[in-house]
Amino acid sequence: RKVLENYRNSDFNITYSIVNMKLRDEYSSLQDLLSTFDIDEEDFMKYLAEHGCRYDSSTNSLKTDE
């Protein structure tokens, strides 16, 4: 929980893994997850873009832009 609440100060790879695990096991969308943890969606999307990553709603997972 702490990693998600402080995602900007956490290692991106750990955040990426935790978010994908939670999306797979607990949440039907990124918006649901973000609202549960009271995370600003616009800021989180910028954070993903800064790390070459995006949310894919068709698979309900984060994807790298490689």
Predicted model as a PDB file, atoms N, CA, C, CB and O in Angstrom, pLDDT in the B-factor column:
MODEL        1                                                                  
ATOM      1  N   ARG A   1       0.829  -1.202   0.000  1.00 63.00           N  
ATOM      2  CA  ARG A   1       0.000   0.000   0.000  1.00 63.00           C  
ATOM      3  C   ARG A   1       0.865   1.254   0.000  1.00 63.00           C  
ATOM      4  CB  ARG A   1      -0.939   0.005   1.212  1.00 63.00           C  
ATOM      5  O   ARG A   1       0.564   2.214  -0.709  1.00 63.00           O  
ATOM      6  N   LYS A   2       1.921   1.254   0.777  1.00 77.00           N  
ATOM      7  CA  LYS A   2       2.796   2.426   0.862  1.00 77.00           C  
ATOM      8  C   LYS A   2       3.427   2.757  -0.487  1.00 77.00           C  
ATOM      9  CB  LYS A   2       3.890   2.193   1.903  1.00 77.00           C  
ATOM     10  O   LYS A   2       3.586   3.928  -0.832  1.00 77.00           O  
ATOM     11  N   VAL A   3       3.785   1.729  -1.245  1.00 81.00           N  
ATOM     12  CA  VAL A   3       4.415   1.963  -2.550  1.00 81.00           C  
ATOM     13  C   VAL A   3       3.456   2.740  -3.451  1.00 81.00           C  
ATOM     14  CB  VAL A   3       4.824   0.617  -3.220  1.00 81.00           C  
ATOM     15  O   VAL A   3       3.867   3.682  -4.128  1.00 81.00           O  
ATOM     16  N   LEU A   4       2.194   2.355  -3.461  1.00 88.00           N  
ATOM     17  CA  LEU A   4       1.244   3.044  -4.331  1.00 88.00           C  
ATOM     18  C   LEU A   4       0.944   4.450  -3.830  1.00 88.00           C  
ATOM     19  CB  LEU A   4      -0.048   2.246  -4.436  1.00 88.00           C  
ATOM     20  O   LEU A   4       0.813   5.378  -4.628  1.00 88.00           O  
ATOM     21  N   GLU A   5       0.836   4.612  -2.534  1.00 86.00           N  
ATOM     22  CA  GLU A   5       0.554   5.941  -1.994  1.00 86.00           C  
ATOM     23  C   GLU A   5       1.710   6.902  -2.241  1.00 86.00           C  
ATOM     24  CB  GLU A   5       0.263   5.852  -0.500  1.00 86.00           C  
ATOM     25  O   GLU A   5       1.499   8.108  -2.363  1.00 86.00           O  
ATOM     26  N   ASN A   6       2.921   6.381  -2.314  1.00 90.00           N  
ATOM     27  CA  ASN A   6       4.114   7.206  -2.532  1.00 90.00           C  
ATOM     28  C   ASN A   6       4.806   6.826  -3.831  1.00 90.00           C  
ATOM     29  CB  ASN A   6       5.092   7.064  -1.356  1.00 90.00           C  
ATOM     30  O   ASN A   6       6.033   6.753  -3.891  1.00 90.00           O  
ATOM     31  N   TYR A   7       4.018   6.584  -4.866  1.00 91.00           N  
ATOM     32  CA  TYR A   7       4.580   6.047  -6.108  1.00 91.00           C  
ATOM     33  C   TYR A   7       5.657   6.930  -6.711  1.00 91.00           C  
ATOM     34  CB  TYR A   7       3.488   5.847  -7.114  1.00 91.00           C  
ATOM     35  O   TYR A   7       6.580   6.408  -7.337  1.00 91.00           O  
ATOM     36  N   ARG A   8       5.581   8.237  -6.552  1.00 91.00           N  
ATOM     37  CA  ARG A   8       6.599   9.120  -7.142  1.00 91.00           C  
ATOM     38  C   ARG A   8       7.956   8.954  -6.451  1.00 91.00           C  
ATOM     39  CB  ARG A   8       6.144  10.588  -7.053  1.00 91.00           C  
ATOM     40  O   ARG A   8       8.988   9.289  -7.034  1.00 91.00           O  
ATOM     41  N   ASN A   9       7.965   8.450  -5.240  1.00 92.00           N  
ATOM     42  CA  ASN A   9       9.216   8.256  -4.503  1.00 92.00           C  
ATOM     43  C   ASN A   9       9.654   6.796  -4.468  1.00 92.00           C  
ATOM     44  CB  ASN A   9       9.068   8.773  -3.088  1.00 92.00           C  
ATOM     45  O   ASN A   9      10.642   6.453  -3.818  1.00 92.00           O  
ATOM     46  N   SER A  10       8.927   5.953  -5.158  1.00 91.00           N  
ATOM     47  CA  SER A  10       9.237   4.518  -5.173  1.00 91.00           C  
ATOM     48  C   SER A  10       9.916   4.142  -6.484  1.00 91.00           C  
ATOM     49  CB  SER A  10       7.951   3.675  -4.974  1.00 91.00           C  
ATOM     50  O   SER A  10       9.859   4.885  -7.463  1.00 91.00           O  
ATOM     51  N   ASP A  11      10.553   2.990  -6.487  1.00 93.00           N  
ATOM     52  CA  ASP A  11      11.165   2.470  -7.701  1.00 93.00           C  
ATOM     53  C   ASP A  11      10.056   2.182  -8.724  1.00 93.00           C  
ATOM     54  CB  ASP A  11      12.005   1.181  -7.400  1.00 93.00           C  
ATOM     55  O   ASP A  11       9.078   1.504  -8.408  1.00 93.00           O  
ATOM     56  N   PHE A  12      10.210   2.693  -9.930  1.00 95.00           N  
ATOM     57  CA  PHE A  12       9.170   2.534 -10.942  1.00 95.00           C  
ATOM     58  C   PHE A  12       8.858   1.069 -11.223  1.00 95.00           C  
ATOM     59  CB  PHE A  12       9.585   3.223 -12.224  1.00 95.00           C  
ATOM     60  O   PHE A  12       7.691   0.703 -11.363  1.00 95.00           O  
ATOM     61  N   ASN A  13       9.881   0.229 -11.308  1.00 94.00           N  
ATOM     62  CA  ASN A  13       9.657  -1.181 -11.636  1.00 94.00           C  
ATOM     63  C   ASN A  13       8.817  -1.895 -10.583  1.00 94.00           C  
ATOM     64  CB  ASN A  13      10.986  -1.893 -11.795  1.00 94.00           C  
ATOM     65  O   ASN A  13       8.014  -2.769 -10.911  1.00 94.00           O  
ATOM     66  N   ILE A  14       9.002  -1.526  -9.334  1.00 94.00           N  
ATOM     67  CA  ILE A  14       8.198  -2.114  -8.265  1.00 94.00           C  
ATOM     68  C   ILE A  14       6.759  -1.629  -8.381  1.00 94.00           C  
ATOM     69  CB  ILE A  14       8.782  -1.760  -6.874  1.00 94.00           C  
ATOM     70  O   ILE A  14       5.822  -2.420  -8.269  1.00 94.00           O  
ATOM     71  N   THR A  15       6.582  -0.329  -8.607  1.00 95.00           N  
ATOM     72  CA  THR A  15       5.233   0.222  -8.784  1.00 95.00           C  
ATOM     73  C   THR A  15       4.543  -0.446  -9.970  1.00 95.00           C  
ATOM     74  CB  THR A  15       5.290   1.756  -8.989  1.00 95.00           C  
ATOM     75  O   THR A  15       3.382  -0.843  -9.870  1.00 95.00           O  
ATOM     76  N   TYR A  16       5.243  -0.569 -11.076  1.00 96.00           N  
ATOM     77  CA  TYR A  16       4.716  -1.210 -12.285  1.00 96.00           C  
ATOM     78  C   TYR A  16       4.222  -2.625 -11.976  1.00 96.00           C  
ATOM     79  CB  TYR A  16       5.795  -1.252 -13.389  1.00 96.00           C  
ATOM     80  O   TYR A  16       3.122  -3.007 -12.377  1.00 96.00           O  
ATOM     81  N   SER A  17       5.035  -3.389 -11.268  1.00 96.00           N  
ATOM     82  CA  SER A  17       4.680  -4.771 -10.943  1.00 96.00           C  
ATOM     83  C   SER A  17       3.479  -4.847 -10.011  1.00 96.00           C  
ATOM     84  CB  SER A  17       5.863  -5.481 -10.311  1.00 96.00           C  
ATOM     85  O   SER A  17       2.579  -5.664 -10.208  1.00 96.00           O  
ATOM     86  N   ILE A  18       3.473  -3.994  -8.999  1.00 95.00           N  
ATOM     87  CA  ILE A  18       2.369  -4.008  -8.040  1.00 95.00           C  
ATOM     88  C   ILE A  18       1.063  -3.600  -8.710  1.00 95.00           C  
ATOM     89  CB  ILE A  18       2.670  -3.075  -6.860  1.00 95.00           C  
ATOM     90  O   ILE A  18       0.027  -4.225  -8.485  1.00 95.00           O  
ATOM     91  N   VAL A  19       1.108  -2.556  -9.530  1.00 97.00           N  
ATOM     92  CA  VAL A  19      -0.109  -2.106 -10.212  1.00 97.00           C  
ATOM     93  C   VAL A  19      -0.634  -3.209 -11.127  1.00 97.00           C  
ATOM     94  CB  VAL A  19       0.162  -0.814 -11.024  1.00 97.00           C  
ATOM     95  O   VAL A  19      -1.833  -3.488 -11.123  1.00 97.00           O  
ATOM     96  N   ASN A  20       0.227  -3.834 -11.901  1.00 98.00           N  
ATOM     97  CA  ASN A  20      -0.229  -4.915 -12.790  1.00 98.00           C  
ATOM     98  C   ASN A  20      -0.794  -6.096 -12.003  1.00 98.00           C  
ATOM     99  CB  ASN A  20       0.925  -5.393 -13.679  1.00 98.00           C  
ATOM    100  O   ASN A  20      -1.780  -6.700 -12.425  1.00 98.00           O  
ATOM    101  N   MET A  21      -0.188  -6.430 -10.873  1.00 97.00           N  
ATOM    102  CA  MET A  21      -0.699  -7.510 -10.041  1.00 97.00           C  
ATOM    103  C   MET A  21      -2.093  -7.156  -9.503  1.00 97.00           C  
ATOM    104  CB  MET A  21       0.275  -7.801  -8.877  1.00 97.00           C  
ATOM    105  O   MET A  21      -3.000  -7.987  -9.524  1.00 97.00           O  
ATOM    106  N   LYS A  22      -2.251  -5.938  -9.029  1.00 97.00           N  
ATOM    107  CA  LYS A  22      -3.544  -5.515  -8.493  1.00 97.00           C  
ATOM    108  C   LYS A  22      -4.605  -5.447  -9.592  1.00 97.00           C  
ATOM    109  CB  LYS A  22      -3.413  -4.152  -7.803  1.00 97.00           C  
ATOM    110  O   LYS A  22      -5.763  -5.796  -9.365  1.00 97.00           O  
ATOM    111  N   LEU A  23      -4.208  -4.998 -10.775  1.00 98.00           N  
ATOM    112  CA  LEU A  23      -5.157  -4.972 -11.889  1.00 98.00           C  
ATOM    113  C   LEU A  23      -5.578  -6.387 -12.274  1.00 98.00           C  
ATOM    114  CB  LEU A  23      -4.544  -4.252 -13.103  1.00 98.00           C  
ATOM    115  O   LEU A  23      -6.744  -6.622 -12.591  1.00 98.00           O  
ATOM    116  N   ARG A  24      -4.660  -7.304 -12.250  1.00 97.00           N  
ATOM    117  CA  ARG A  24      -4.962  -8.694 -12.599  1.00 97.00           C  
ATOM    118  C   ARG A  24      -5.843  -9.358 -11.534  1.00 97.00           C  
ATOM    119  CB  ARG A  24      -3.660  -9.492 -12.777  1.00 97.00           C  
ATOM    120  O   ARG A  24      -6.776 -10.089 -11.865  1.00 97.00           O  
ATOM    121  N   ASP A  25      -5.544  -9.101 -10.256  1.00 97.00           N  
ATOM    122  CA  ASP A  25      -6.181  -9.854  -9.175  1.00 97.00           C  
ATOM    123  C   ASP A  25      -7.357  -9.159  -8.481  1.00 97.00           C  
ATOM    124  CB  ASP A  25      -5.165 -10.174  -8.163  1.00 97.00           C  
ATOM    125  O   ASP A  25      -8.232  -9.825  -7.928  1.00 97.00           O  
ATOM    126  N   GLU A  26      -7.378  -7.814  -8.511  1.00 97.00           N  
ATOM    127  CA  GLU A  26      -8.346  -7.132  -7.647  1.00 97.00           C  
ATOM    128  C   GLU A  26      -9.204  -6.061  -8.310  1.00 97.00           C  
ATOM    129  CB  GLU A  26      -7.630  -6.519  -6.535  1.00 97.00           C  
ATOM    130  O   GLU A  26     -10.321  -5.813  -7.854  1.00 97.00           O  
ATOM    131  N   TYR A  27      -8.723  -5.424  -9.361  1.00 98.00           N  
ATOM    132  CA  TYR A  27      -9.418  -4.255  -9.904  1.00 98.00           C  
ATOM    133  C   TYR A  27      -9.771  -4.447 -11.374  1.00 98.00           C  
ATOM    134  CB  TYR A  27      -8.560  -3.004  -9.735  1.00 98.00           C  
ATOM    135  O   TYR A  27      -8.990  -4.999 -12.149  1.00 98.00           O  
ATOM    136  N   SER A  28     -10.951  -3.984 -11.738  1.00 97.00           N  
ATOM    137  CA  SER A  28     -11.412  -4.139 -13.116  1.00 97.00           C  
ATOM    138  C   SER A  28     -10.931  -3.016 -14.022  1.00 97.00           C  
ATOM    139  CB  SER A  28     -12.917  -4.204 -13.151  1.00 97.00           C  
ATOM    140  O   SER A  28     -11.085  -3.096 -15.241  1.00 97.00           O  
ATOM    141  N   SER A  29     -10.347  -1.962 -13.436  1.00 97.00           N  
ATOM    142  CA  SER A  29      -9.804  -0.868 -14.248  1.00 97.00           C  
ATOM    143  C   SER A  29      -8.778  -0.085 -13.443  1.00 97.00           C  
ATOM    144  CB  SER A  29     -10.933   0.069 -14.738  1.00 97.00           C  
ATOM    145  O   SER A  29      -8.761  -0.134 -12.213  1.00 97.00           O  
ATOM    146  N   LEU A  30      -7.932   0.632 -14.155  1.00 98.00           N  
ATOM    147  CA  LEU A  30      -6.952   1.480 -13.494  1.00 98.00           C  
ATOM    148  C   LEU A  30      -7.659   2.574 -12.702  1.00 98.00           C  
ATOM    149  CB  LEU A  30      -5.983   2.095 -14.520  1.00 98.00           C  
ATOM    150  O   LEU A  30      -7.207   2.937 -11.616  1.00 98.00           O  
ATOM    151  N   GLN A  31      -8.751   3.098 -13.224  1.00 97.00           N  
ATOM    152  CA  GLN A  31      -9.494   4.147 -12.525  1.00 97.00           C  
ATOM    153  C   GLN A  31      -9.992   3.660 -11.168  1.00 97.00           C  
ATOM    154  CB  GLN A  31     -10.675   4.620 -13.377  1.00 97.00           C  
ATOM    155  O   GLN A  31      -9.945   4.404 -10.188  1.00 97.00           O  
ATOM    156  N   ASP A  32     -10.466   2.421 -11.103  1.00 97.00           N  
ATOM    157  CA  ASP A  32     -10.910   1.848  -9.825  1.00 97.00           C  
ATOM    158  C   ASP A  32      -9.752   1.775  -8.832  1.00 97.00           C  
ATOM    159  CB  ASP A  32     -11.510   0.443 -10.041  1.00 97.00           C  
ATOM    160  O   ASP A  32      -9.896   2.144  -7.667  1.00 97.00           O  
ATOM    161  N   LEU A  33      -8.620   1.302  -9.302  1.00 97.00           N  
ATOM    162  CA  LEU A  33      -7.449   1.190  -8.442  1.00 97.00           C  
ATOM    163  C   LEU A  33      -7.021   2.566  -7.937  1.00 97.00           C  
ATOM    164  CB  LEU A  33      -6.293   0.512  -9.192  1.00 97.00           C  
ATOM    165  O   LEU A  33      -6.791   2.748  -6.741  1.00 97.00           O  
ATOM    166  N   LEU A  34      -6.915   3.535  -8.849  1.00 96.00           N  
ATOM    167  CA  LEU A  34      -6.459   4.865  -8.459  1.00 96.00           C  
ATOM    168  C   LEU A  34      -7.411   5.523  -7.470  1.00 96.00           C  
ATOM    169  CB  LEU A  34      -6.303   5.744  -9.685  1.00 96.00           C  
ATOM    170  O   LEU A  34      -6.963   6.179  -6.530  1.00 96.00           O  
ATOM    171  N   SER A  35      -8.697   5.362  -7.662  1.00 95.00           N  
ATOM    172  CA  SER A  35      -9.649   5.978  -6.730  1.00 95.00           C  
ATOM    173  C   SER A  35      -9.577   5.320  -5.355  1.00 95.00           C  
ATOM    174  CB  SER A  35     -11.079   5.882  -7.283  1.00 95.00           C  
ATOM    175  O   SER A  35      -9.740   5.996  -4.340  1.00 95.00           O  
ATOM    176  N   THR A  36      -9.337   4.022  -5.310  1.00 94.00           N  
ATOM    177  CA  THR A  36      -9.195   3.325  -4.026  1.00 94.00           C  
ATOM    178  C   THR A  36      -8.029   3.885  -3.226  1.00 94.00           C  
ATOM    179  CB  THR A  36      -9.001   1.821  -4.249  1.00 94.00           C  
ATOM    180  O   THR A  36      -8.124   4.052  -2.010  1.00 94.00           O  
ATOM    181  N   PHE A  37      -6.932   4.172  -3.909  1.00 93.00           N  
ATOM    182  CA  PHE A  37      -5.731   4.673  -3.236  1.00 93.00           C  
ATOM    183  C   PHE A  37      -5.660   6.200  -3.226  1.00 93.00           C  
ATOM    184  CB  PHE A  37      -4.492   4.112  -3.908  1.00 93.00           C  
ATOM    185  O   PHE A  37      -4.655   6.776  -2.809  1.00 93.00           O  
ATOM    186  N   ASP A  38      -6.731   6.852  -3.685  1.00 92.00           N  
ATOM    187  CA  ASP A  38      -6.818   8.312  -3.720  1.00 92.00           C  
ATOM    188  C   ASP A  38      -5.633   8.919  -4.479  1.00 92.00           C  
ATOM    189  CB  ASP A  38      -6.875   8.876  -2.289  1.00 92.00           C  
ATOM    190  O   ASP A  38      -4.991   9.859  -4.010  1.00 92.00           O  
ATOM    191  N   ILE A  39      -5.362   8.361  -5.659  1.00 95.00           N  
ATOM    192  CA  ILE A  39      -4.271   8.824  -6.520  1.00 95.00           C  
ATOM    193  C   ILE A  39      -4.873   9.622  -7.666  1.00 95.00           C  
ATOM    194  CB  ILE A  39      -3.418   7.624  -7.060  1.00 95.00           C  
ATOM    195  O   ILE A  39      -5.832   9.186  -8.302  1.00 95.00           O  
ATOM    196  N   ASP A  40      -4.307  10.788  -7.922  1.00 95.00           N  
ATOM    197  CA  ASP A  40      -4.774  11.638  -9.012  1.00 95.00           C  
ATOM    198  C   ASP A  40      -4.478  10.965 -10.350  1.00 95.00           C  
ATOM    199  CB  ASP A  40      -4.109  13.039  -8.944  1.00 95.00           C  
ATOM    200  O   ASP A  40      -3.325  10.671 -10.665  1.00 95.00           O  
ATOM    201  N   GLU A  41      -5.524  10.725 -11.131  1.00 96.00           N  
ATOM    202  CA  GLU A  41      -5.368   9.994 -12.390  1.00 96.00           C  
ATOM    203  C   GLU A  41      -4.473  10.742 -13.382  1.00 96.00           C  
ATOM    204  CB  GLU A  41      -6.736   9.742 -13.019  1.00 96.00           C  
ATOM    205  O   GLU A  41      -3.609  10.132 -14.012  1.00 96.00           O  
ATOM    206  N   GLU A  42      -4.666  12.035 -13.526  1.00 97.00           N  
ATOM    207  CA  GLU A  42      -3.855  12.805 -14.476  1.00 97.00           C  
ATOM    208  C   GLU A  42      -2.381  12.745 -14.107  1.00 97.00           C  
ATOM    209  CB  GLU A  42      -4.323  14.265 -14.525  1.00 97.00           C  
ATOM    210  O   GLU A  42      -1.530  12.578 -14.981  1.00 97.00           O  
ATOM    211  N   ASP A  43      -2.071  12.880 -12.824  1.00 97.00           N  
ATOM    212  CA  ASP A  43      -0.683  12.824 -12.384  1.00 97.00           C  
ATOM    213  C   ASP A  43      -0.099  11.429 -12.606  1.00 97.00           C  
ATOM    214  CB  ASP A  43      -0.574  13.219 -10.905  1.00 97.00           C  
ATOM    215  O   ASP A  43       1.052  11.296 -13.021  1.00 97.00           O  
ATOM    216  N   PHE A  44      -0.889  10.389 -12.332  1.00 97.00           N  
ATOM    217  CA  PHE A  44      -0.393   9.033 -12.515  1.00 97.00           C  
ATOM    218  C   PHE A  44      -0.130   8.736 -13.988  1.00 97.00           C  
ATOM    219  CB  PHE A  44      -1.386   8.026 -11.945  1.00 97.00           C  
ATOM    220  O   PHE A  44       0.847   8.066 -14.322  1.00 97.00           O  
ATOM    221  N   MET A  45      -0.999   9.232 -14.867  1.00 97.00           N  
ATOM    222  CA  MET A  45      -0.789   9.017 -16.303  1.00 97.00           C  
ATOM    223  C   MET A  45       0.485   9.732 -16.777  1.00 97.00           C  
ATOM    224  CB  MET A  45      -2.017   9.516 -17.110  1.00 97.00           C  
ATOM    225  O   MET A  45       1.216   9.204 -17.615  1.00 97.00           O  
ATOM    226  N   LYS A  46       0.746  10.914 -16.250  1.00 97.00           N  
ATOM    227  CA  LYS A  46       2.000  11.623 -16.572  1.00 97.00           C  
ATOM    228  C   LYS A  46       3.197  10.824 -16.071  1.00 97.00           C  
ATOM    229  CB  LYS A  46       2.008  13.048 -15.948  1.00 97.00           C  
ATOM    230  O   LYS A  46       4.208  10.710 -16.764  1.00 97.00           O  
ATOM    231  N   TYR A  47       3.081  10.277 -14.878  1.00 96.00           N  
ATOM    232  CA  TYR A  47       4.139   9.447 -14.295  1.00 96.00           C  
ATOM    233  C   TYR A  47       4.432   8.243 -15.194  1.00 96.00           C  
ATOM    234  CB  TYR A  47       3.736   8.972 -12.877  1.00 96.00           C  
ATOM    235  O   TYR A  47       5.592   7.916 -15.445  1.00 96.00           O  
ATOM    236  N   LEU A  48       3.374   7.590 -15.675  1.00 97.00           N  
ATOM    237  CA  LEU A  48       3.573   6.462 -16.584  1.00 97.00           C  
ATOM    238  C   LEU A  48       4.290   6.900 -17.849  1.00 97.00           C  
ATOM    239  CB  LEU A  48       2.234   5.819 -16.939  1.00 97.00           C  
ATOM    240  O   LEU A  48       5.245   6.252 -18.280  1.00 97.00           O  
ATOM    241  N   ALA A  49       3.837   7.997 -18.449  1.00 96.00           N  
ATOM    242  CA  ALA A  49       4.440   8.501 -19.688  1.00 96.00           C  
ATOM    243  C   ALA A  49       5.912   8.850 -19.480  1.00 96.00           C  
ATOM    244  CB  ALA A  49       3.673   9.735 -20.196  1.00 96.00           C  
ATOM    245  O   ALA A  49       6.736   8.609 -20.363  1.00 96.00           O  
ATOM    246  N   GLU A  50       6.244   9.407 -18.336  1.00 95.00           N  
ATOM    247  CA  GLU A  50       7.639   9.750 -18.023  1.00 95.00           C  
ATOM    248  C   GLU A  50       8.534   8.512 -18.025  1.00 95.00           C  
ATOM    249  CB  GLU A  50       7.722  10.449 -16.659  1.00 95.00           C  
ATOM    250  O   GLU A  50       9.740   8.610 -18.251  1.00 95.00           O  
ATOM    251  N   HIS A  51       7.938   7.356 -17.774  1.00 95.00           N  
ATOM    252  CA  HIS A  51       8.687   6.103 -17.721  1.00 95.00           C  
ATOM    253  C   HIS A  51       8.435   5.220 -18.954  1.00 95.00           C  
ATOM    254  CB  HIS A  51       8.322   5.338 -16.455  1.00 95.00           C  
ATOM    255  O   HIS A  51       8.716   4.021 -18.936  1.00 95.00           O  
ATOM    256  N   GLY A  52       7.903   5.826 -20.019  1.00 96.00           N  
ATOM    257  CA  GLY A  52       7.692   5.071 -21.258  1.00 96.00           C  
ATOM    258  C   GLY A  52       6.663   3.970 -21.105  1.00 96.00           C  
ATOM    259  O   GLY A  52       6.827   2.872 -21.638  1.00 96.00           O  
ATOM    260  N   CYS A  53       5.618   4.266 -20.385  1.00 97.00           N  
ATOM    261  CA  CYS A  53       4.610   3.271 -20.076  1.00 97.00           C  
ATOM    262  C   CYS A  53       3.222   3.856 -20.297  1.00 97.00           C  
ATOM    263  CB  CYS A  53       4.765   2.770 -18.633  1.00 97.00           C  
ATOM    264  O   CYS A  53       3.045   5.075 -20.294  1.00 97.00           O  
ATOM    265  N   ARG A  54       2.239   2.983 -20.488  1.00 96.00           N  
ATOM    266  CA  ARG A  54       0.850   3.420 -20.673  1.00 96.00           C  
ATOM    267  C   ARG A  54      -0.078   2.349 -20.128  1.00 96.00           C  
ATOM    268  CB  ARG A  54       0.541   3.708 -22.177  1.00 96.00           C  
ATOM    269  O   ARG A  54       0.330   1.211 -19.896  1.00 96.00           O  
ATOM    270  N   TYR A  55      -1.330   2.730 -19.930  1.00 97.00           N  
ATOM    271  CA  TYR A  55      -2.362   1.788 -19.501  1.00 97.00           C  
ATOM    272  C   TYR A  55      -3.104   1.293 -20.725  1.00 97.00           C  
ATOM    273  CB  TYR A  55      -3.342   2.443 -18.486  1.00 97.00           C  
ATOM    274  O   TYR A  55      -3.534   2.088 -21.560  1.00 97.00           O  
ATOM    275  N   ASP A  56      -3.256  -0.019 -20.836  1.00 97.00           N  
ATOM    276  CA  ASP A  56      -3.991  -0.637 -21.933  1.00 97.00           C  
ATOM    277  C   ASP A  56      -5.308  -1.168 -21.369  1.00 97.00           C  
ATOM    278  CB  ASP A  56      -3.154  -1.785 -22.615  1.00 97.00           C  
ATOM    279  O   ASP A  56      -5.325  -2.188 -20.679  1.00 97.00           O  
ATOM    280  N   SER A  57      -6.403  -0.483 -21.660  1.00 96.00           N  
ATOM    281  CA  SER A  57      -7.702  -0.878 -21.100  1.00 96.00           C  
ATOM    282  C   SER A  57      -8.196  -2.206 -21.666  1.00 96.00           C  
ATOM    283  CB  SER A  57      -8.736   0.206 -21.368  1.00 96.00           C  
ATOM    284  O   SER A  57      -8.960  -2.907 -21.003  1.00 96.00           O  
ATOM    285  N   SER A  58      -7.778  -2.561 -22.868  1.00 97.00           N  
ATOM    286  CA  SER A  58      -8.245  -3.820 -23.453  1.00 97.00           C  
ATOM    287  C   SER A  58      -7.690  -5.039 -22.705  1.00 97.00           C  
ATOM    288  CB  SER A  58      -7.845  -3.891 -24.929  1.00 97.00           C  
ATOM    289  O   SER A  58      -8.321  -6.096 -22.690  1.00 97.00           O  
ATOM    290  N   THR A  59      -6.524  -4.893 -22.092  1.00 97.00           N  
ATOM    291  CA  THR A  59      -5.952  -5.987 -21.303  1.00 97.00           C  
ATOM    292  C   THR A  59      -5.937  -5.668 -19.807  1.00 97.00           C  
ATOM    293  CB  THR A  59      -4.535  -6.290 -21.779  1.00 97.00           C  
ATOM    294  O   THR A  59      -5.499  -6.479 -18.992  1.00 97.00           O  
ATOM    295  N   ASN A  60      -6.422  -4.470 -19.461  1.00 98.00           N  
ATOM    296  CA  ASN A  60      -6.418  -4.006 -18.076  1.00 98.00           C  
ATOM    297  C   ASN A  60      -5.045  -4.175 -17.440  1.00 98.00           C  
ATOM    298  CB  ASN A  60      -7.467  -4.758 -17.261  1.00 98.00           C  
ATOM    299  O   ASN A  60      -4.904  -4.774 -16.375  1.00 98.00           O  
ATOM    300  N   SER A  61      -4.038  -3.633 -18.118  1.00 98.00           N  
ATOM    301  CA  SER A  61      -2.666  -3.745 -17.602  1.00 98.00           C  
ATOM    302  C   SER A  61      -1.811  -2.592 -18.098  1.00 98.00           C  
ATOM    303  CB  SER A  61      -2.034  -5.085 -18.017  1.00 98.00           C  
ATOM    304  O   SER A  61      -2.136  -1.922 -19.079  1.00 98.00           O  
ATOM    305  N   LEU A  62      -0.711  -2.382 -17.394  1.00 98.00           N  
ATOM    306  CA  LEU A  62       0.271  -1.399 -17.832  1.00 98.00           C  
ATOM    307  C   LEU A  62       1.163  -2.068 -18.866  1.00 98.00           C  
ATOM    308  CB  LEU A  62       1.111  -0.843 -16.628  1.00 98.00           C  
ATOM    309  O   LEU A  62       1.473  -3.256 -18.768  1.00 98.00           O  
ATOM    310  N   LYS A  63       1.566  -1.289 -19.852  1.00 97.00           N  
ATOM    311  CA  LYS A  63       2.452  -1.783 -20.918  1.00 97.00           C  
ATOM    312  C   LYS A  63       3.583  -0.782 -21.110  1.00 97.00           C  
ATOM    313  CB  LYS A  63       1.668  -2.001 -22.262  1.00 97.00           C  
ATOM    314  O   LYS A  63       3.375   0.427 -21.017  1.00 97.00           O  
ATOM    315  N   THR A  64       4.766  -1.288 -21.376  1.00 92.00           N  
ATOM    316  CA  THR A  64       5.867  -0.412 -21.729  1.00 92.00           C  
ATOM    317  C   THR A  64       5.765  -0.096 -23.218  1.00 92.00           C  
ATOM    318  CB  THR A  64       7.243  -1.062 -21.380  1.00 92.00           C  
ATOM    319  O   THR A  64       5.241  -0.895 -23.994  1.00 92.00           O  
ATOM    320  N   ASP A  65       6.259   1.051 -23.606  1.00 76.00           N  
ATOM    321  CA  ASP A  65       6.179   1.499 -24.989  1.00 76.00           C  
ATOM    322  C   ASP A  65       7.334   1.018 -25.841  1.00 76.00           C  
ATOM    323  CB  ASP A  65       6.118   2.985 -25.036  1.00 76.00           C  
ATOM    324  O   ASP A  65       7.625   1.613 -26.878  1.00 76.00           O  
ATOM    325  N   GLU A  66       7.992  -0.039 -25.426  1.00 67.00           N  
ATOM    326  CA  GLU A  66       9.141  -0.557 -26.181  1.00 67.00           C  
ATOM    327  C   GLU A  66       8.714  -1.215 -27.458  1.00 67.00           C  
ATOM    328  CB  GLU A  66       9.928  -1.538 -25.351  1.00 67.00           C  
ATOM    329  O   GLU A  66       9.555  -1.704 -28.213  1.00 67.00           O  
TER     330      GLU A  66                                                      
ENDMDL                                                                          
END                                                                             
